Amino acid sequence: MELKLYNTLTRAKEVFQPLEAGKAGIYTCGPTVYAEAHIGNLRSYVFPDILKKTLRRLGYGVTHVINVTDVGHLTSDEDTGEDKIEQAARESKRTAWEIAAEYTEHFFADLERLNIEMPDFTPRAAGEIPKELVERIKSLYPRYASLPGHIPEQIAIIEKLEAGGFIYTIADGVYFDTAKLPDYGKLALLDVEGLREGSRVEMGDKRHKTDFALWKFTPEGARRQMEWDSPWGRGFPGWHVECSAMSMKYLGQTFDIHTGGTDHIPVHHTNEIAQSEAAYGQPFVRYWLHGQYLVLGEDERMGKSEGNMVTLSKLMEEGFDPLAFRYLTLNTHYRQYLNFTFMALESATEALKGLRKSLMDSEVGKPTPEWPEPKIPKSGVCKEFFKELCDDLNTPKALAVLWTTFRNKSISSKVKQELADFADRILSLNLFDYRASGLEFNIFDRTAGALYYSGDTDKEIVLLAQKRIEARNQKDYPTSDKLRDDLKKLGWEMKDTKDGYFLERHLKKP
């Protein structure tokens, strides 16, 4: 099958053609680690996860990079204001390094809870951790401490731009001169001349409104927690140059796919393209994929500055399964607004439980560890499911294939098992985890007289179930019925099937 992706750069859906046969490189803009990521942020990491797993089913070897922005992201896109991490450190009376490390750990934990596969590389922008903090950071935040810094790579790009005549220096830093690049703004289709003519934004000493900082100087007489020496003076890198440096270090000067949120299109990604292509004189990224906002109500964007953040931790405190949120995101195409409400999340919770229950009711067991990992779909329903994913990651239609198949009683349990296994290796919804939805998959084999069950079912329940089997085998139906009622009072329902017996555990006892 061909994989078609909507390319923001061309505003069209295109067949994916890799730079190198059989390989695909993906860069995803990572978090600015000054606070816990909210669920709107996290949505931007679900669809690249689906993309990566889809590419692998097509036989590609995938290299995925997610960076950590731990310095340089200012409170304003106009290159003014305070560094977000330094600001958070000052307000909490902690070090900037501890703030960055703590929220990096939070981010990793959220990815794991959402079944988002860890990237192959997780570079961070800042330099080496100060010696006096190394041991503390290692002990409290080991994953952050293990990540490599990339200040030299960022300086190297700025030097390339300087050699090409693309930069100028003013009082507060080194800036990229966007007027030197004829196609600046092509990703966002910016009317650059119109912006310049109608500019009412305070520009300071910048030559043009669209010019952006590559290196910001530490103000004279001040000292930042995160600052480094450079050929232009002591300071720190601009936010945009960080992603160019880190993506090209691990994926090359031209690579296949760059993902992120739509909010990055007009400034961050536009500036990444400008500095990267100016520095090396070749195309930066071939396919740009952007996920749309998660909104509250009609069009209210979620964010820290808006004061309406909802985090994954908060959802878990309210009793929601993180995978219910993952299901909610998959039920809306990644390029469409996702309207979040707790009612919608409750519906997603029930829907995920319903998918699992449909499998259980069809007597579909979890594949054994030896079950082969499918790369190319064999059955018709697998092909139908995968066809939807290959059409610009259309997860809502892919989920519809699951619902239709699992509910169809004329389709064999073997085919359903094949589809569930194939789909779950991409959607990562733990479809066979019946216990997570308050269900229990147990088989009492009539022929062998043996008991098979998943997980640690209470011994009392197992004993009652075995006694009921014995009563039915002896045709003692009154006792069998009483034992079935006893199980129901304990929150379990025993179902008789042609092949054996099933126990279903209810979330609440009657």
BAVEX-570473 format. One record per residue (C-alpha): residue number from 1; residue in three letters; x, y negated, z. Coordinates in pm, 1 decimal, always signed. Layout:
BAVEX-570473
NUM,ALA,X,Y,Z
...
end
This chain:
BAVEX-570473
1,MET,+0.0,+0.0,+0.0
2,GLU,+101.4,-362.3,-50.7
3,LEU,+109.8,-599.9,+242.1
4,LYS,-48.7,-936.6,+166.7
5,LEU,+27.3,-1231.5,+393.9
6,TYR,-102.7,-1587.3,+393.6
7,ASN,+201.5,-1810.0,+342.1
8,THR,+157.0,-2157.3,+490.1
9,LEU,+435.3,-2284.3,+263.3
10,THR,+240.4,-2204.4,-55.3
11,ARG,-110.7,-2215.0,+94.1
12,ALA,-180.7,-1878.1,-68.0
13,LYS,-200.7,-1509.3,+15.4
14,GLU,+105.0,-1334.4,-129.1
15,VAL,+233.5,-978.8,-158.0
16,PHE,+525.0,-937.6,+80.9
17,GLN,+852.7,-887.1,-103.0
18,PRO,+1152.4,-854.2,+132.0
19,LEU,+1489.7,-1007.5,+65.6
20,GLU,+1646.7,-666.9,+115.8
21,ALA,+1466.1,-348.5,+16.6
22,GLY,+1333.6,-154.7,+312.8
23,LYS,+1414.3,-426.2,+567.6
24,ALA,+1223.5,-719.2,+716.2
25,GLY,+1343.6,-998.5,+944.3
26,ILE,+1094.6,-1186.3,+1164.6
27,TYR,+1155.0,-1490.0,+1383.6
28,THR,+889.2,-1599.6,+1632.6
29,CYS,+912.6,-1931.3,+1814.1
30,GLY,+941.1,-1845.2,+2181.1
31,PRO,+816.2,-2022.8,+2493.1
32,THR,+946.7,-2339.3,+2652.2
33,VAL,+998.1,-2193.1,+2997.4
34,TYR,+896.6,-2479.0,+3226.2
35,ALA,+569.2,-2317.0,+3336.9
36,GLU,+381.9,-1989.7,+3309.8
37,ALA,+253.7,-1929.6,+2956.9
38,HIS,-122.7,-1965.5,+2921.9
39,ILE,-335.2,-1725.0,+2720.4
40,GLY,-339.5,-1964.1,+2424.6
41,ASN,+38.9,-1940.3,+2410.8
42,LEU,+25.3,-1562.9,+2442.4
43,ARG,-211.1,-1527.5,+2148.9
44,SER,+78.6,-1644.7,+1928.5
45,TYR,+272.8,-1329.2,+2019.9
46,VAL,-3.7,-1075.5,+1957.3
47,PHE,-27.2,-1120.5,+1581.0
48,PRO,+351.0,-1093.4,+1517.9
49,ASP,+334.7,-769.6,+1718.5
50,ILE,+67.4,-638.3,+1480.8
51,LEU,+275.9,-759.4,+1185.6
52,LYS,+587.6,-581.3,+1307.3
53,LYS,+406.6,-253.3,+1370.2
54,THR,+229.8,-272.2,+1033.2
55,LEU,+560.5,-326.5,+854.2
56,ARG,+706.5,-23.5,+1028.8
57,ARG,+416.3,+195.0,+912.4
58,LEU,+501.5,+79.0,+561.0
59,GLY,+851.0,+213.0,+612.0
60,TYR,+1039.1,-110.5,+681.3
61,GLY,+1320.4,-140.5,+928.6
62,VAL,+1220.1,-452.4,+1122.9
63,THR,+1445.8,-691.4,+1312.0
64,HIS,+1243.2,-921.8,+1535.7
65,VAL,+1374.7,-1227.1,+1721.8
66,ILE,+1188.8,-1428.5,+1986.7
67,ASN,+1386.8,-1715.4,+2134.7
68,VAL,+1366.0,-1878.3,+2476.3
69,THR,+1366.6,-2258.6,+2481.2
70,ASP,+1531.9,-2342.2,+2812.0
71,VAL,+1660.4,-2690.6,+2726.3
72,GLY,+1589.7,-2979.9,+2491.8
73,HIS,+1209.3,-2973.9,+2461.1
74,LEU,+1108.4,-3327.6,+2556.5
75,THR,+769.6,-3441.5,+2678.2
76,SER,+712.0,-3628.5,+2350.6
77,ASP,+746.1,-3516.1,+1989.4
78,GLU,+889.3,-3861.8,+1921.0
79,ASP,+1219.8,-3757.2,+2088.2
80,THR,+1140.6,-3958.1,+2397.5
81,GLY,+1054.2,-3870.5,+2752.8
82,GLU,+1207.9,-3624.8,+2993.3
83,ASP,+1316.7,-3269.0,+2927.0
84,LYS,+1022.0,-3052.6,+3034.1
85,ILE,+1237.8,-2813.4,+3234.7
86,GLU,+1434.9,-3088.7,+3407.7
87,GLN,+1105.9,-3256.7,+3492.6
88,ALA,+962.8,-2934.2,+3640.2
89,ALA,+1283.2,-2885.9,+3840.9
90,ARG,+1268.6,-3238.3,+3979.6
91,GLU,+903.0,-3206.7,+4076.5
92,SER,+954.8,-2869.8,+4247.4
93,LYS,+1292.1,-2965.0,+4399.6
94,ARG,+1463.0,-2665.2,+4241.9
95,THR,+1733.7,-2625.8,+3980.3
96,ALA,+1648.1,-2635.1,+3611.4
97,TRP,+1817.6,-2297.1,+3574.7
98,GLU,+1590.3,-2137.2,+3832.6
99,ILE,+1280.9,-2285.3,+3666.7
100,ALA,+1389.4,-2153.2,+3325.9
101,ALA,+1480.8,-1812.0,+3465.8
102,GLU,+1159.5,-1767.5,+3663.3
103,TYR,+927.4,-1846.9,+3374.2
104,THR,+1131.8,-1642.0,+3130.8
105,GLU,+1069.6,-1344.1,+3359.6
106,HIS,+697.8,-1432.6,+3368.4
107,PHE,+691.5,-1437.3,+2989.7
108,PHE,+856.1,-1096.4,+2954.9
109,ALA,+614.4,-950.9,+3209.7
110,ASP,+314.2,-1089.6,+3018.9
111,LEU,+439.6,-935.7,+2693.1
112,GLU,+466.0,-597.1,+2862.6
113,ARG,+116.9,-625.9,+3012.8
114,LEU,-22.7,-699.9,+2667.0
115,ASN,+158.3,-403.8,+2507.7
116,ILE,+362.7,-645.3,+2295.8
117,GLU,+681.6,-470.1,+2196.4
118,MET,+1000.6,-637.5,+2313.2
119,PRO,+1196.4,-815.9,+2036.7
120,ASP,+1528.3,-683.0,+1915.4
121,PHE,+1695.6,-1009.3,+2016.6
122,THR,+1594.5,-1273.3,+2269.6
123,PRO,+1843.8,-1558.8,+2244.6
124,ARG,+1814.8,-1867.4,+2461.8
125,ALA,+1915.4,-2221.5,+2371.4
126,ALA,+2109.4,-2336.9,+2678.3
127,GLY,+2473.7,-2260.3,+2751.0
128,GLU,+2631.4,-2044.4,+3018.3
129,ILE,+2473.1,-2038.6,+3363.4
130,PRO,+2682.3,-2245.9,+3612.1
131,LYS,+2919.9,-2027.2,+3811.1
132,GLU,+2769.0,-2128.2,+4143.9
133,LEU,+2425.7,-2001.9,+4030.4
134,VAL,+2523.2,-1687.0,+3841.6
135,GLU,+2483.5,-1438.4,+4126.1
136,ARG,+2155.8,-1588.2,+4246.6
137,ILE,+2006.3,-1586.4,+3896.9
138,LYS,+2127.5,-1231.0,+3835.8
139,SER,+1969.9,-1103.7,+4156.3
140,LEU,+1635.8,-1280.8,+4116.3
141,TYR,+1597.5,-1296.9,+3739.2
142,PRO,+1813.5,-1026.9,+3580.0
143,ARG,+1654.2,-1040.0,+3237.0
144,TYR,+1714.7,-1410.9,+3196.7
145,ALA,+2072.4,-1371.1,+3319.5
146,SER,+2136.1,-1112.0,+3048.3
147,LEU,+2034.7,-1340.9,+2760.2
148,PRO,+2309.0,-1509.6,+2555.2
149,GLY,+2329.4,-1889.3,+2521.1
150,HIS,+2379.1,-2068.8,+2187.1
151,ILE,+2523.2,-2418.4,+2230.5
152,PRO,+2821.2,-2357.2,+1991.3
153,GLU,+2588.6,-2240.4,+1712.5
154,GLN,+2380.1,-2556.7,+1742.5
155,ILE,+2686.1,-2781.2,+1735.5
156,ALA,+2806.2,-2595.7,+1424.1
157,ILE,+2484.6,-2677.9,+1234.3
158,ILE,+2505.7,-3045.1,+1329.3
159,GLU,+2865.4,-3050.3,+1204.9
160,LYS,+2748.9,-2905.9,+871.6
161,LEU,+2483.4,-3176.3,+848.2
162,GLU,+2739.6,-3443.3,+932.1
163,ALA,+2966.6,-3319.3,+654.9
164,GLY,+2674.1,-3343.6,+412.4
165,GLY,+2587.9,-3699.0,+513.9
166,PHE,+2251.3,-3615.2,+669.7
167,ILE,+2302.5,-3760.8,+1017.8
168,TYR,+2349.4,-4094.1,+1189.7
169,THR,+2423.6,-4188.9,+1548.2
170,ILE,+2238.8,-4441.3,+1763.3
171,ALA,+2251.2,-4525.7,+2131.9
172,ASP,+2058.0,-4225.3,+2258.4
173,GLY,+2179.5,-3953.4,+2023.1
174,VAL,+2249.7,-3802.4,+1682.9
175,TYR,+1958.9,-3804.7,+1437.7
176,PHE,+1865.8,-3633.9,+1110.1
177,ASP,+1795.6,-3882.5,+830.9
178,THR,+1481.3,-3741.9,+665.6
179,ALA,+1505.4,-3989.6,+378.8
180,LYS,+1810.5,-3798.4,+252.8
181,LEU,+1595.0,-3489.0,+184.9
182,PRO,+1355.9,-3537.9,-111.4
183,ASP,+1116.3,-3255.9,-17.9
184,TYR,+1096.8,-3330.0,+355.6
185,GLY,+753.0,-3238.6,+491.6
186,LYS,+668.9,-2976.4,+227.4
187,LEU,+543.4,-2723.1,+483.6
188,ALA,+290.5,-2962.8,+633.6
189,LEU,+222.5,-3145.4,+305.3
190,LEU,+314.4,-3468.2,+484.5
191,ASP,+265.3,-3805.8,+317.2
192,VAL,+607.2,-3920.7,+433.5
193,GLU,+596.9,-4258.1,+259.7
194,GLY,+252.0,-4324.6,+399.8
195,LEU,+376.1,-4238.9,+746.9
196,ARG,+667.7,-4479.0,+711.7
197,GLU,+456.1,-4762.9,+577.7
198,GLY,+182.9,-4725.2,+837.4
199,SER,+403.9,-4648.2,+1134.7
200,ARG,+295.3,-4808.2,+1457.9
201,VAL,+491.8,-4577.8,+1684.3
202,GLU,+779.3,-4724.6,+1881.0
203,MET,+1085.6,-4594.5,+1696.5
204,GLY,+1367.5,-4758.7,+1889.5
205,ASP,+1676.0,-4755.7,+1669.2
206,LYS,+1557.2,-4470.7,+1447.8
207,ARG,+1570.3,-4550.7,+1075.7
208,HIS,+1245.4,-4373.0,+991.0
209,LYS,+948.1,-4246.9,+1187.6
210,THR,+1008.8,-3890.1,+1072.2
211,ASP,+1378.7,-3882.3,+1173.8
212,PHE,+1443.9,-3646.2,+1461.9
213,ALA,+1708.7,-3585.7,+1725.3
214,LEU,+1975.4,-3320.3,+1674.0
215,TRP,+2175.7,-3406.2,+1986.8
216,LYS,+2065.6,-3630.0,+2273.5
217,PHE,+2323.0,-3812.2,+2484.6
218,THR,+2321.9,-3805.0,+2861.8
219,PRO,+2252.0,-4168.1,+2963.7
220,GLU,+2553.7,-4354.9,+3092.9
221,GLY,+2590.2,-4318.1,+3467.6
222,ALA,+2342.8,-4028.1,+3479.3
223,ARG,+2397.8,-3655.9,+3518.7
224,ARG,+2168.7,-3383.8,+3394.3
225,GLN,+2156.6,-3027.2,+3522.2
226,MET,+2186.9,-2899.4,+3166.3
227,GLU,+2443.0,-3086.1,+2954.3
228,TRP,+2746.9,-2999.5,+2744.6
229,ASP,+3034.1,-3163.4,+2560.4
230,SER,+3007.7,-3210.0,+2185.1
231,PRO,+3200.6,-3396.3,+1911.7
232,TRP,+2949.1,-3682.6,+1947.1
233,GLY,+2936.9,-3707.2,+2323.9
234,ARG,+2808.7,-3524.1,+2630.1
235,GLY,+2445.2,-3428.9,+2616.7
236,PHE,+2207.1,-3155.8,+2504.3
237,PRO,+2060.7,-3022.8,+2174.3
238,GLY,+1735.2,-3133.1,+2020.1
239,TRP,+1448.4,-2887.1,+2030.0
240,HIS,+1433.2,-2824.1,+1654.1
241,VAL,+1798.9,-2743.6,+1591.9
242,GLU,+1780.8,-2469.0,+1852.2
243,CYS,+1545.5,-2250.7,+1649.4
244,SER,+1746.0,-2297.6,+1330.0
245,ALA,+2066.1,-2195.4,+1503.8
246,MET,+1923.0,-1891.5,+1679.0
247,SER,+1714.2,-1760.1,+1388.9
248,MET,+1999.7,-1782.7,+1137.4
249,LYS,+2250.7,-1625.9,+1376.1
250,TYR,+2048.2,-1305.4,+1396.9
251,LEU,+1862.2,-1300.1,+1063.3
252,GLY,+2083.9,-1488.9,+817.6
253,GLN,+2065.9,-1829.9,+650.7
254,THR,+1762.3,-1711.9,+453.5
255,PHE,+1523.9,-1460.5,+606.7
256,ASP,+1181.6,-1312.6,+546.6
257,ILE,+918.7,-1428.1,+795.1
258,HIS,+880.3,-1704.4,+1052.4
259,THR,+575.5,-1707.7,+1282.1
260,GLY,+431.5,-1950.8,+1533.2
261,GLY,+128.1,-2158.5,+1620.1
262,THR,-33.5,-2409.8,+1385.8
263,ASP,+70.5,-2688.7,+1622.8
264,HIS,+431.0,-2631.6,+1510.3
265,ILE,+359.8,-2703.9,+1142.8
266,PRO,+378.9,-3086.4,+1124.0
267,VAL,+686.1,-3141.7,+1341.4
268,HIS,+882.8,-2845.3,+1473.3
269,HIS,+869.6,-2612.1,+1173.9
270,THR,+891.2,-2900.5,+929.1
271,ASN,+1212.4,-3013.1,+1096.9
272,GLU,+1352.1,-2659.9,+1114.9
273,ILE,+1319.5,-2634.2,+738.3
274,ALA,+1473.7,-2976.7,+678.7
275,GLN,+1789.4,-2927.2,+885.4
276,SER,+1843.4,-2564.8,+782.1
277,GLU,+1811.0,-2624.4,+408.7
278,ALA,+2013.3,-2946.4,+426.0
279,ALA,+2293.5,-2769.2,+613.1
280,TYR,+2325.5,-2466.2,+386.2
281,GLY,+2167.0,-2570.3,+56.4
282,GLN,+1938.3,-2269.3,+23.2
283,PRO,+1581.1,-2170.6,+117.0
284,PHE,+1537.5,-2115.8,+490.2
285,VAL,+1232.1,-1888.2,+522.9
286,ARG,+1024.4,-1718.4,+253.5
287,TYR,+697.4,-1655.8,+440.2
288,TRP,+554.4,-1882.8,+710.4
289,LEU,+271.2,-1733.7,+919.5
290,HIS,+77.5,-1948.1,+1165.6
291,GLY,-176.7,-1850.4,+1427.8
292,GLN,-464.9,-2083.1,+1505.9
293,TYR,-546.8,-2234.8,+1846.1
294,LEU,-730.5,-2070.2,+2130.0
295,VAL,-998.3,-2322.8,+2227.3
296,LEU,-1248.2,-2377.0,+2506.5
297,GLY,-1597.8,-2473.3,+2403.0
298,GLU,-1623.2,-2635.5,+2062.3
299,ASP,-1272.0,-2765.9,+2008.4
300,GLU,-1098.9,-2823.6,+2341.4
301,ARG,-741.2,-2703.2,+2314.1
302,MET,-593.7,-2521.8,+2613.1
303,GLY,-274.7,-2664.9,+2761.5
304,LYS,-93.5,-2774.7,+3074.9
305,SER,-129.0,-3143.3,+2991.5
306,GLU,-503.9,-3092.5,+2940.2
307,GLY,-529.2,-2937.2,+3287.5
308,ASN,-732.7,-2639.0,+3167.4
309,MET,-475.6,-2360.1,+3163.9
310,VAL,-583.4,-2000.7,+3207.6
311,THR,-298.0,-1755.5,+3254.9
312,LEU,-286.2,-1380.8,+3219.9
313,SER,-210.5,-1360.5,+3591.9
314,LYS,-535.7,-1546.1,+3659.4
315,LEU,-731.0,-1302.7,+3442.7
316,MET,-579.3,-1010.4,+3630.1
317,GLU,-668.1,-1169.3,+3964.0
318,GLU,-1026.6,-1185.7,+3838.1
319,GLY,-1012.8,-810.9,+3772.0
320,PHE,-967.6,-812.7,+3393.9
321,ASP,-747.3,-565.3,+3210.0
322,PRO,-481.9,-752.5,+3004.4
323,LEU,-566.6,-523.6,+2713.3
324,ALA,-922.3,-659.5,+2717.0
325,PHE,-766.7,-995.8,+2629.7
326,ARG,-559.5,-827.0,+2360.9
327,TYR,-881.4,-676.4,+2220.6
328,LEU,-1043.9,-1019.9,+2229.8
329,THR,-761.1,-1168.1,+2023.9
330,LEU,-777.9,-884.1,+1769.6
331,ASN,-1150.0,-930.8,+1725.4
332,THR,-1082.9,-1273.1,+1569.0
333,HIS,-851.2,-1318.0,+1270.7
334,TYR,-523.0,-1477.3,+1375.1
335,ARG,-577.7,-1772.3,+1137.2
336,GLN,-914.5,-1859.3,+1292.1
337,TYR,-986.6,-2049.3,+1613.6
338,LEU,-1043.1,-1817.1,+1908.1
339,ASN,-1315.5,-1956.6,+2132.4
340,PHE,-1236.9,-1829.6,+2481.2
341,THR,-1499.8,-1785.2,+2750.0
342,PHE,-1513.2,-1545.3,+3040.7
343,MET,-1835.2,-1408.4,+2894.7
344,ALA,-1647.5,-1327.4,+2573.5
345,LEU,-1375.8,-1157.0,+2776.5
346,GLU,-1636.6,-951.1,+2961.5
347,SER,-1778.2,-846.0,+2625.1
348,ALA,-1429.4,-749.5,+2508.9
349,THR,-1387.0,-543.4,+2825.7
350,GLU,-1704.9,-351.8,+2751.6
351,ALA,-1611.7,-314.2,+2385.2
352,LEU,-1273.8,-161.9,+2468.8
353,LYS,-1440.3,+72.4,+2714.3
354,GLY,-1694.5,+158.1,+2443.4
355,LEU,-1421.3,+252.2,+2195.0
356,ARG,-1257.5,+479.0,+2450.4
357,LYS,-1590.5,+631.4,+2551.0
358,SER,-1678.1,+702.7,+2187.2
359,LEU,-1356.6,+898.8,+2157.6
360,MET,-1418.7,+1082.6,+2482.0
361,ASP,-1776.6,+1168.8,+2386.5
362,SER,-1639.9,+1311.8,+2060.9
363,GLU,-1416.5,+1540.0,+2269.9
364,VAL,-1099.6,+1379.7,+2136.0
365,GLY,-799.6,+1449.8,+2353.2
366,LYS,-479.8,+1251.4,+2365.1
367,PRO,-217.4,+1383.2,+2121.2
368,THR,+64.3,+1577.2,+2280.4
369,PRO,+411.1,+1417.1,+2303.9
370,GLU,+514.4,+1636.5,+2009.8
371,TRP,+243.9,+1482.8,+1791.1
372,PRO,+423.6,+1339.8,+1485.2
373,GLU,+430.1,+963.8,+1444.3
374,PRO,+239.2,+888.0,+1123.3
375,LYS,+389.1,+636.2,+882.2
376,ILE,+169.7,+687.2,+578.0
377,PRO,-203.9,+744.0,+635.1
378,LYS,-336.1,+1077.5,+515.9
379,SER,-708.2,+1081.0,+589.7
380,GLY,-953.5,+851.5,+415.6
381,VAL,-1048.3,+664.7,+731.7
382,CYS,-681.5,+603.3,+812.4
383,LYS,-631.2,+454.7,+469.2
384,GLU,-941.5,+240.6,+508.9
385,PHE,-816.9,+115.1,+846.3
386,PHE,-467.1,+43.6,+717.1
387,LYS,-599.3,-128.3,+405.1
388,GLU,-761.4,-392.9,+627.0
389,LEU,-438.3,-451.9,+818.1
390,CYS,-246.5,-487.8,+493.2
391,ASP,-486.9,-764.7,+392.0
392,ASP,-323.3,-1041.4,+596.9
393,LEU,-352.8,-848.2,+924.6
394,ASN,-733.4,-839.6,+923.3
395,THR,-772.8,-688.1,+1268.6
396,PRO,-1149.0,-760.1,+1303.1
397,LYS,-1221.6,-543.7,+997.7
398,ALA,-973.5,-281.4,+1114.4
399,LEU,-1158.4,-260.6,+1447.6
400,ALA,-1485.5,-224.3,+1255.4
401,VAL,-1342.4,+86.6,+1085.2
402,LEU,-1269.0,+235.4,+1428.3
403,TRP,-1620.5,+168.3,+1553.7
404,THR,-1783.1,+315.0,+1243.8
405,THR,-1565.0,+626.2,+1252.0
406,PHE,-1580.9,+697.4,+1624.4
407,ARG,-1960.8,+668.8,+1630.2
408,ASN,-2014.6,+891.5,+1325.2
409,LYS,-2111.1,+1234.8,+1456.4
410,SER,-2053.0,+1396.2,+1118.1
411,ILE,-1678.6,+1316.4,+1130.5
412,SER,-1469.7,+1583.1,+1300.4
413,SER,-1286.1,+1522.3,+1626.3
414,LYS,-960.8,+1607.9,+1445.6
415,VAL,-1005.7,+1321.1,+1199.0
416,LYS,-1103.3,+1087.1,+1482.7
417,GLN,-794.9,+1190.0,+1675.2
418,GLU,-574.0,+1124.3,+1371.9
419,LEU,-726.2,+779.1,+1320.7
420,ALA,-711.5,+688.4,+1689.9
421,ASP,-348.0,+790.5,+1713.1
422,PHE,-252.3,+606.8,+1394.5
423,ALA,-448.8,+294.2,+1488.5
424,ASP,-327.3,+282.2,+1846.2
425,ARG,+37.5,+280.5,+1742.3
426,ILE,-37.5,-53.2,+1573.1
427,LEU,-319.5,-210.7,+1775.3
428,SER,-170.8,-86.2,+2106.0
429,LEU,-499.8,-81.6,+2296.2
430,ASN,-434.4,+245.6,+2484.6
431,LEU,-738.4,+403.9,+2322.3
432,PHE,-674.5,+738.8,+2487.9
433,ASP,-649.4,+588.9,+2837.7
434,TYR,-999.1,+684.5,+2944.2
435,ARG,-920.7,+639.4,+3312.1
436,ALA,-845.3,+269.6,+3256.1
437,SER,-1210.3,+222.8,+3158.5
438,GLY,-1341.3,+424.6,+3451.0
439,LEU,-1380.5,+734.5,+3236.4
440,GLU,-1230.5,+1077.3,+3291.4
441,PHE,-1145.4,+1328.5,+3022.4
442,ASN,-1165.9,+1678.3,+3166.5
443,ILE,-1223.4,+2005.7,+2985.3
444,PHE,-1352.2,+2311.8,+3160.9
445,ASP,-1293.6,+2586.7,+2905.6
446,ARG,-1573.3,+2844.9,+2924.2
447,THR,-1379.2,+3111.4,+2741.0
448,ALA,-1055.2,+3095.7,+2935.9
449,GLY,-1218.2,+3001.9,+3262.8
450,ALA,-938.7,+2748.3,+3305.8
451,LEU,-955.1,+2387.2,+3417.9
452,TYR,-773.6,+2113.2,+3232.2
453,TYR,-795.5,+1751.3,+3338.8
454,SER,-609.7,+1425.0,+3295.5
455,GLY,-459.9,+1233.3,+3583.4
456,ASP,-507.4,+1294.0,+3952.3
457,THR,-876.2,+1371.7,+3978.5
458,ASP,-986.8,+1397.6,+4340.6
459,LYS,-961.1,+1755.5,+4470.8
460,GLU,-1314.0,+1730.2,+4607.3
461,ILE,-1445.8,+1652.5,+4259.2
462,VAL,-1249.4,+1934.8,+4097.7
463,LEU,-1376.5,+2181.5,+4359.4
464,LEU,-1739.7,+2080.9,+4306.2
465,ALA,-1698.1,+2105.0,+3928.2
466,GLN,-1548.4,+2452.6,+3956.5
467,LYS,-1832.2,+2565.3,+4183.9
468,ARG,-2086.6,+2433.2,+3934.7
469,ILE,-1917.8,+2625.9,+3653.7
470,GLU,-1935.9,+2943.2,+3862.8
471,ALA,-2303.4,+2881.3,+3941.1
472,ARG,-2389.0,+2832.1,+3573.5
473,ASN,-2192.7,+3139.2,+3471.7
474,GLN,-2397.9,+3337.1,+3728.1
475,LYS,-2715.3,+3169.9,+3596.1
476,ASP,-2779.3,+3022.4,+3940.3
477,TYR,-2936.7,+2710.9,+3792.4
478,PRO,-3080.2,+2562.0,+4116.4
479,THR,-2733.0,+2561.6,+4273.6
480,SER,-2582.0,+2434.6,+3948.5
481,ASP,-2830.4,+2146.7,+3937.8
482,LYS,-2767.5,+2058.6,+4301.9
483,LEU,-2390.9,+2051.3,+4247.9
484,ARG,-2438.8,+1829.6,+3943.8
485,ASP,-2644.3,+1589.4,+4158.4
486,ASP,-2374.9,+1596.6,+4427.1
487,LEU,-2116.1,+1496.3,+4167.6
488,LYS,-2339.3,+1215.0,+4049.8
489,LYS,-2369.2,+1078.9,+4403.0
490,LEU,-1990.2,+1066.0,+4415.4
491,GLY,-1979.5,+860.7,+4094.4
492,TRP,-1927.7,+1142.1,+3843.9
493,GLU,-2144.5,+1292.0,+3572.0
494,MET,-2079.0,+1641.5,+3443.3
495,LYS,-2175.8,+1700.2,+3081.4
496,ASP,-2229.0,+2036.0,+2916.7
497,THR,-2101.6,+2079.0,+2560.8
498,LYS,-2078.1,+2368.9,+2320.6
499,ASP,-1705.6,+2407.8,+2392.4
500,GLY,-1687.2,+2335.5,+2762.4
501,TYR,-1763.2,+2075.7,+3024.1
502,PHE,-1671.3,+1710.4,+3057.1
503,LEU,-1657.4,+1486.0,+3359.7
504,GLU,-1729.1,+1117.6,+3318.0
505,ARG,-1627.6,+888.3,+3601.8
506,HIS,-1842.1,+578.4,+3643.7
507,LEU,-1694.2,+248.7,+3757.4
508,LYS,-1959.1,+223.0,+4026.6
509,LYS,-2124.2,+495.8,+4227.6
510,PRO,-2503.7,+515.1,+4192.0
end
